[in-house]
Amino acid sequence: MSTSSIPVASPLAELATTLRRILGSDRVLEEPLERALYARDGSVQVGSCGLVALPENRDEVAECMRAAAALGVPVVPRGSGTGLAGSAVPLHDALVIALSRMNRILEIDTETPCAWVEPGVLNLDITTAVRHLGLHYAPDPSSQQACSIGGNVNTNAGGPHCLLYGVTSPHILAVEVVLSDGSVVELGGLAPDAPGLDLRGAFIGGEGTMGIATRICVRLTRNPPDVRTMLLDFATVREGAETVSAIIAAGVVPAAIEMMDNGMICAAEAFAHAGMPTDAAAVVLVEVDGTHAQVEYESAVVNRVATDHAARTIRVASDEAERALLWKARKSAFGAMARIAPNYYLHDCVVPRTRLVEVLDGISEIARAHDLVIVNVFHAGDGNLHPLIAFDRRDAEQTARVMKAGEAIIHLRVSVGGVLTGEHGVGLEKRDFMPLTFTPDDLAAMAGVRAAFDPGGRMNPEKVLPLGSRCGDIGGAHGDHADGVWV
């Protein structure tokens, strides 16, 4: 990572002068410490940040993009920096355009219903703003109190309730985008079936490689009439995992089915004090919603299936306060890991529900083989696992074992028919594993789409696609991935 001052006679120095004219000196970060802070995101990787720009509106973003284009400087968009795959880690002294100041909810339409928001708006703030209208924004990543909607769009983020309601993409109606040359386009629209190609769908999940979202129209969902949240606990992980599959096989698709193993239960309970059974091998959090009759029926099915699969207890949240406490324990799980170790490496993988037990057994074997602590928390309903490796990055030998274990987990999930990412994105973390699931022709097609948005390959270079992908060798002009390192 570059931590020295910016050379006086360099494109970055010239860019800094232009950016100060556009934004003012207080919104251009040039000091080594400031740039170092923006050289990482929530992942275990660190890169090299050349400059940081803090625009406050679309026109300023466009001017910053034009200035960077004129000097050939790569650009990395950044939201809250909570990403876990290195998507927001800049390489090769890139310009980071941080959108945290663009945090306004611009318009709420209760008829459609939808809302136009800026990319720096936090996920949970949307629901908070419309709750009194009987509405909410359905995708709810566990980091929803901190992650931005722009970042959610970049990675096509999921969350516990995506089992029933879907991930980010179906909840985004339109996106205003500033392209790499500073031009502005609007993708999608409010019409039920917009004419032309679905470029909105191509942009979502692009991890900042196609442009910068400056306004986003999110679909709002009406609150269900009734909700019931249940906590099931089991003596074995196998019984919990089999219960998950059996609930859906019985014809019930809950709003959410989450699962935690004992290590994660203990960490989360110590933080949230939600009354979770710390002697259980696994807990399954199930939430059903809908009409009162529907909730009664689906709850009865869940109860029967859980009983048939040896659930030790079935706890039903008695009121909204208890329901919120159970969800606090689940959504605070990652932060609670600080009680186990100072650092963690969080994986994101999707496997067939029928292979959950097999994969969990495999992860346990990987933990033993590398002498590591791995705990599991996951969106069990759609097979989206989050194995979490606890470690201390100050220990170089232990960190090396963590990276080897992470690679083993990637190969394990692919071997059972799983995919590389469910919601965190590919970024740097899984970029070089893309050939495990995609052919050279697949990767070339993706590179072609990317090049159509960003012909020069300056937007978030060297992310997502392996170096050497045909149709432009995106990012290849920068050489090897020398600046992104594991820490």
C-alpha positions in Angstrom: 0.0 0.0 0.0 1.2 3.5 -0.9 1.5 5.5 2.3 3.9 8.2 1.1 3.0 11.7 -0.1 1.7 12.1 -3.6 4.6 12.9 -6.0 4.5 16.6 -7.1 4.8 15.9 -10.9 2.3 13.0 -11.4 -1.2 12.4 -12.7 -2.4 12.1 -9.1 -1.0 15.5 -8.2 -2.7 17.0 -11.2 -5.9 15.2 -10.4 -5.8 16.4 -6.8 -5.6 20.0 -8.1 -8.6 19.5 -10.3 -10.6 17.8 -7.6 -9.9 20.6 -5.1 -11.3 23.0 -7.7 -14.4 20.9 -8.1 -15.1 19.9 -4.5 -13.0 22.2 -2.3 -9.9 21.2 -0.3 -12.0 19.8 2.6 -13.5 17.1 0.4 -10.3 15.8 -1.2 -8.3 13.5 1.1 -4.6 13.4 0.2 -2.8 12.7 3.5 -1.1 9.2 3.8 -3.2 8.2 6.8 -6.4 9.3 5.2 -5.6 7.3 2.1 -4.6 4.3 4.1 -8.1 4.2 5.8 -9.7 4.0 2.4 -7.3 1.3 1.1 -9.4 -1.4 2.8 -13.0 -2.5 3.2 -14.5 -5.0 5.6 -12.6 -7.9 4.0 -9.1 -9.2 4.9 -7.4 -7.4 2.1 -5.7 -4.1 1.7 -4.8 -2.1 -1.4 -3.4 1.2 -2.5 -5.4 4.4 -2.5 -4.1 7.4 -4.5 -6.8 10.0 -3.6 -10.2 10.2 -2.0 -13.0 12.4 -3.3 -16.2 13.1 -1.3 -18.8 14.4 -3.7 -22.3 15.4 -2.5 -24.3 15.2 -5.7 -24.5 13.6 -9.2 -22.9 16.6 -11.0 -19.9 16.5 -8.7 -19.5 12.7 -9.3 -19.6 13.3 -13.0 -17.0 16.0 -12.8 -14.7 13.8 -10.8 -15.2 11.0 -13.3 -14.3 13.3 -16.2 -11.2 14.6 -14.4 -10.0 11.0 -13.7 -10.7 10.0 -17.3 -8.7 12.8 -18.7 -5.6 11.6 -16.8 -6.3 7.9 -17.2 -6.6 7.3 -13.4 -8.6 4.3 -12.3 -11.7 4.9 -10.1 -13.2 2.8 -7.3 -16.7 3.7 -5.9 -17.1 3.2 -2.2 -20.2 3.2 0.0 -19.9 2.4 3.7 -16.9 0.2 3.3 -18.6 -2.8 4.9 -18.0 -5.1 1.9 -16.5 -8.5 2.6 -14.9 -9.5 -0.7 -12.5 -6.7 -1.4 -14.7 -5.0 -4.0 -14.0 -1.6 -2.5 -10.3 -2.1 -2.1 -8.5 0.2 -4.5 -5.5 -1.0 -6.4 -2.6 0.9 -8.1 -3.3 4.2 -6.4 -6.8 4.5 -7.7 -9.1 7.4 -7.0 -11.7 6.4 -4.5 -15.0 8.2 -4.9 -16.7 7.8 -1.6 -20.5 8.4 -1.6 -21.2 8.5 2.1 -22.2 12.2 1.9 -24.9 11.4 -0.7 -27.3 10.1 1.9 -30.7 11.7 1.2 -34.0 10.0 0.7 -35.2 12.1 -2.2 -38.8 11.0 -2.8 -41.3 8.5 -1.4 -44.2 7.3 -3.6 -46.8 5.5 -1.6 -48.9 4.5 -4.7 -46.3 2.5 -6.6 -44.9 2.1 -3.9 -41.2 3.1 -4.2 -38.6 5.6 -3.1 -35.8 7.4 -4.9 -32.7 7.5 -2.7 -29.0 8.5 -2.9 -26.4 5.7 -2.8 -25.1 6.6 0.6 -28.4 6.0 2.4 -28.1 3.2 4.9 -30.2 0.1 4.2 -32.2 0.3 7.5 -32.8 4.0 7.2 -35.1 3.4 4.2 -37.4 1.1 6.3 -37.2 3.5 9.3 -38.4 6.4 7.0 -41.4 4.5 5.7 -42.4 2.3 8.6 -45.2 4.8 9.6 -46.7 4.3 6.1 -47.0 0.5 6.6 -44.1 -0.1 4.2 -40.5 -1.4 4.4 -37.5 -2.2 2.2 -37.4 -6.0 2.1 -33.7 -6.9 1.5 -32.1 -6.9 4.9 -28.4 -7.8 5.1 -27.2 -8.5 8.6 -25.1 -5.3 8.3 -28.2 -3.3 7.4 -27.6 -0.7 10.2 -24.3 0.2 8.5 -24.3 -0.9 4.8 -25.3 1.6 2.1 -27.9 1.0 -0.6 -25.3 1.8 -3.2 -23.1 -1.0 -1.9 -26.1 -3.3 -1.8 -26.7 -2.6 -5.5 -23.0 -3.2 -6.3 -23.0 -6.7 -4.8 -26.6 -7.6 -5.2 -26.8 -8.1 -1.5 -29.1 -10.6 0.2 -30.1 -11.1 3.8 -32.2 -13.3 6.0 -35.5 -12.4 4.4 -34.3 -13.0 0.8 -35.6 -16.5 1.1 -39.1 -15.3 0.5 -38.7 -11.8 -0.8 -35.5 -12.1 -3.0 -32.2 -10.4 -3.0 -31.5 -6.8 -4.0 -32.1 -7.0 -7.8 -35.9 -7.5 -7.9 -36.3 -4.6 -5.4 -34.4 -2.0 -7.6 -36.6 -0.4 -10.2 -34.2 2.1 -11.7 -30.7 3.3 -11.3 -29.1 6.6 -12.4 -25.5 5.9 -13.3 -22.5 8.0 -14.0 -20.3 6.2 -16.5 -16.5 6.2 -16.6 -16.4 9.2 -19.0 -18.7 11.3 -16.8 -21.8 10.8 -18.9 -25.1 10.1 -17.1 -27.6 7.4 -18.0 -30.8 6.0 -16.3 -31.2 2.2 -16.4 -34.6 0.6 -15.8 -37.8 2.5 -15.0 -41.1 2.4 -13.1 -43.0 0.8 -16.0 -44.0 -2.9 -15.2 -42.2 -4.0 -18.4 -39.7 -1.4 -19.5 -38.8 -1.7 -23.3 -35.3 -2.6 -24.4 -32.5 -4.6 -22.8 -32.5 -5.0 -19.0 -29.3 -2.9 -18.5 -30.5 -2.3 -14.9 -30.1 -6.0 -14.3 -26.7 -6.1 -15.8 -25.5 -3.2 -13.7 -26.8 -4.6 -10.3 -24.1 -6.9 -8.9 -21.4 -5.4 -11.2 -19.3 -4.4 -8.1 -18.6 -0.9 -9.4 -17.0 -2.1 -12.6 -19.6 -0.4 -14.8 -20.1 3.0 -13.3 -21.3 4.8 -10.2 -24.9 4.8 -9.1 -26.0 8.3 -8.0 -29.8 7.8 -7.6 -31.6 4.5 -7.0 -35.3 3.8 -7.1 -36.1 1.1 -4.6 -39.3 -1.0 -4.5 -41.1 -0.7 -1.2 -43.0 -3.7 0.2 -46.2 -3.4 2.3 -45.9 -4.8 5.8 -47.5 -8.2 6.3 -50.6 -8.3 8.5 -49.1 -10.9 10.8 -45.6 -12.2 11.7 -44.5 -15.1 13.9 -40.8 -15.8 14.9 -39.8 -19.1 16.3 -36.5 -20.4 17.7 -35.8 -24.1 17.4 -32.9 -25.8 19.1 -31.2 -29.1 18.5 -28.8 -31.6 20.0 -27.0 -32.0 16.7 -26.2 -29.9 13.7 -27.5 -32.6 11.4 -31.0 -32.5 13.0 -31.1 -28.7 12.6 -30.0 -28.8 8.9 -32.4 -31.7 8.1 -35.3 -29.7 9.6 -34.5 -26.8 7.3 -34.9 -29.0 4.2 -38.0 -30.7 5.6 -39.8 -27.4 6.3 -39.6 -26.4 2.7 -40.3 -29.9 1.5 -43.5 -29.7 3.4 -44.6 -26.9 1.2 -43.8 -23.9 3.4 -41.4 -21.2 2.3 -40.9 -19.0 5.4 -39.9 -15.4 5.2 -36.6 -16.4 6.8 -34.8 -19.5 8.0 -31.5 -18.8 9.8 -29.2 -21.3 11.5 -26.2 -20.9 13.9 -24.0 -23.6 15.3 -22.8 -23.8 19.0 -19.8 -21.5 18.6 -21.8 -18.8 17.1 -24.7 -19.3 19.5 -22.4 -18.7 22.5 -20.8 -15.6 20.9 -24.1 -14.0 19.9 -25.8 -14.8 23.3 -22.9 -13.3 25.3 -23.5 -10.1 23.3 -27.2 -9.9 22.8 -28.6 -11.7 25.9 -31.5 -13.0 23.9 -31.9 -16.2 26.0 -30.5 -18.5 23.3 -29.6 -22.0 24.6 -25.8 -22.1 24.8 -25.9 -25.9 25.3 -27.5 -26.5 21.9 -25.5 -27.8 19.0 -27.6 -25.7 16.6 -30.5 -23.2 16.6 -32.8 -22.5 13.7 -34.6 -19.1 13.6 -37.8 -19.3 11.5 -40.0 -16.4 10.7 -43.3 -16.7 8.8 -45.5 -13.8 7.7 -48.7 -13.2 5.8 -52.4 -13.2 6.8 -53.3 -14.5 10.2 -54.7 -17.7 8.8 -51.5 -18.2 6.7 -49.3 -17.6 9.7 -51.3 -20.0 11.9 -51.1 -22.8 9.2 -47.4 -22.3 8.4 -46.4 -22.1 12.1 -48.2 -25.4 12.7 -46.3 -27.0 9.9 -43.0 -25.7 11.2 -43.9 -27.0 14.7 -44.7 -30.4 13.4 -41.6 -30.8 11.3 -39.4 -29.5 14.1 -40.9 -32.0 16.5 -40.5 -34.8 14.0 -36.8 -33.9 13.7 -36.1 -34.0 17.5 -36.2 -30.3 18.2 -35.5 -30.0 22.0 -37.6 -26.8 22.4 -39.7 -24.6 20.2 -39.8 -21.0 21.4 -42.3 -18.6 19.9 -41.6 -14.9 20.4 -44.4 -13.5 22.5 -44.2 -9.9 21.3 -42.4 -7.5 19.0 -39.7 -6.9 21.7 -38.8 -10.5 22.0 -38.9 -10.9 18.2 -36.5 -7.9 17.9 -34.2 -9.4 20.5 -33.9 -12.7 18.7 -33.1 -10.9 15.4 -30.6 -8.7 17.3 -28.7 -11.9 18.3 -28.7 -13.2 14.8 -27.7 -9.9 13.1 -25.0 -9.1 15.7 -23.3 -12.5 15.2 -20.4 -11.2 13.2 -19.6 -8.4 15.6 -19.9 -10.7 18.5 -16.9 -12.7 17.2 -14.6 -10.1 18.8 -15.3 -12.1 22.0 -13.5 -15.1 20.4 -10.6 -13.5 18.4 -9.6 -10.0 17.3 -10.2 -10.8 13.5 -12.3 -13.0 11.4 -12.4 -14.1 7.8 -16.0 -14.5 6.7 -16.9 -16.7 3.7 -20.0 -16.5 1.6 -21.1 -19.6 -0.4 -24.3 -21.2 -1.6 -24.7 -24.9 -1.7 -27.8 -27.1 -2.4 -29.9 -27.5 0.8 -29.7 -31.2 0.4 -25.9 -31.0 0.9 -25.9 -28.7 3.9 -24.9 -31.5 6.4 -22.2 -32.8 4.1 -20.7 -29.3 3.7 -20.9 -28.5 7.4 -19.1 -31.8 8.1 -16.5 -30.8 5.5 -15.9 -27.4 7.1 -15.4 -29.1 10.5 -12.7 -31.3 8.9 -11.0 -28.2 7.4 -11.0 -26.5 10.8 -9.3 -29.5 12.4 -6.8 -30.0 9.5 -5.7 -26.4 9.8 -6.0 -26.1 13.6 -8.5 -23.2 13.5 -11.7 -22.1 15.1 -14.5 -22.0 12.4 -18.1 -21.2 13.5 -21.1 -21.1 11.2 -24.0 -18.8 10.7 -26.1 -18.9 7.5 -29.2 -18.2 5.6 -30.1 -21.9 5.8 -33.3 -21.7 3.7 -31.5 -20.9 0.5 -28.2 -22.7 1.4 -26.2 -19.5 1.8 -23.5 -20.4 4.3 -21.2 -18.0 6.1 -18.3 -20.0 7.6 -16.4 -17.6 9.8 -12.8 -18.3 10.7 -11.6 -16.6 13.9 -7.9 -15.6 14.0 -5.3 -13.0 15.0 -3.8 -11.3 12.0 -0.7 -10.3 14.0 0.2 -14.0 13.9 1.6 -14.5 10.4 1.7 -18.3 10.6 -1.9 -18.5 11.8 -3.0 -16.1 9.0 -1.3 -18.3 6.4 -3.4 -21.3 7.7 -6.5 -19.2 7.6 -6.0 -18.4 3.9 -5.3 -22.1 3.1 -8.5 -23.1 5.0 -10.5 -20.4 3.1 -9.3 -21.8 -0.2 -10.3 -25.3 0.9 -13.8 -24.1 1.8 -14.1 -22.6 -1.7 -13.1 -25.9 -3.4 -15.5 -27.8 -1.1 -18.6 -25.8 -2.0 -17.9 -26.0 -5.7 -17.4 -29.7 -5.5 -20.9 -30.2 -4.2 -22.5 -28.1 -6.9 -22.4 -24.8 -5.0 -21.4 -21.3 -6.3 -18.7 -18.9 -5.3 -20.9 -16.2 -3.8 -24.4 -15.7 -2.5 -24.4 -12.0 -1.6 -20.9 -10.6 -0.8 -19.7 -10.5 -4.4 -16.5 -11.8 -6.0 -14.3 -8.7 -5.6 -10.6 -9.6 -5.1 -11.3 -12.5 -2.8 -12.8 -14.9 -5.2 -11.7 -13.4 -8.5 -9.1 -16.0 -9.3 -11.5 -18.9 -8.5 -14.0 -17.8 -11.2 -12.7 -20.4 -13.6 -13.9 -23.1 -11.2 -17.4 -22.4 -12.2 -17.2 -20.5 -15.5 -15.7 -21.4 -18.8 -13.4 -19.1 -20.8 -16.3 -18.3 -23.1 -18.5 -17.4 -20.0 -15.8 -15.1 -18.7 -15.3 -13.5 -22.1 -19.0 -12.8 -22.4 -18.9 -11.1 -18.9 -15.8 -9.1 -20.0 -17.7 -8.0 -23.1 -20.6 -6.6 -21.1 -18.2 -4.9 -18.8 -16.3 -3.3 -21.7 -19.6 -2.0 -23.1 -20.1 0.1 -20.0 -16.4 1.0 -19.5 -14.3 0.5 -22.6 -11.1 1.7 -21.0 -11.3 -0.7 -18.1 -10.7 2.0 -15.5 -13.7 1.3 -13.3 -12.7 -0.8 -10.3 -10.0 -2.6 -12.3 -8.9 -6.2 -11.6 -12.0 -7.0 -9.7 -14.5 -9.9 -10.4 -12.9 -11.2 -13.6 -9.6 -13.0 -13.6 -6.7 -11.3 -15.4 -6.5 -12.5 -18.9 -10.3 -12.8 -19.5 -10.8 -12.2 -23.2 -12.6 -9.3 -24.8 -10.4 -6.6 -23.3 -8.4 -8.3 -20.6 -10.1 -6.1 -18.0 -7.5 -4.5 -15.8 -4.7 -6.4 -17.5 -2.8 -3.3 -18.4 -2.0 -2.9 -14.7 0.0 -6.1 -14.6 -0.1 -8.6 -11.7 -2.3 -8.0 -8.7 0.6 -6.6 -6.7 -1.2 -4.1 -4.5 -4.0 -6.3 -3.0 -2.6 -8.4 -0.2 -4.0 -10.6 2.5 -3.6 -9.3 6.0 
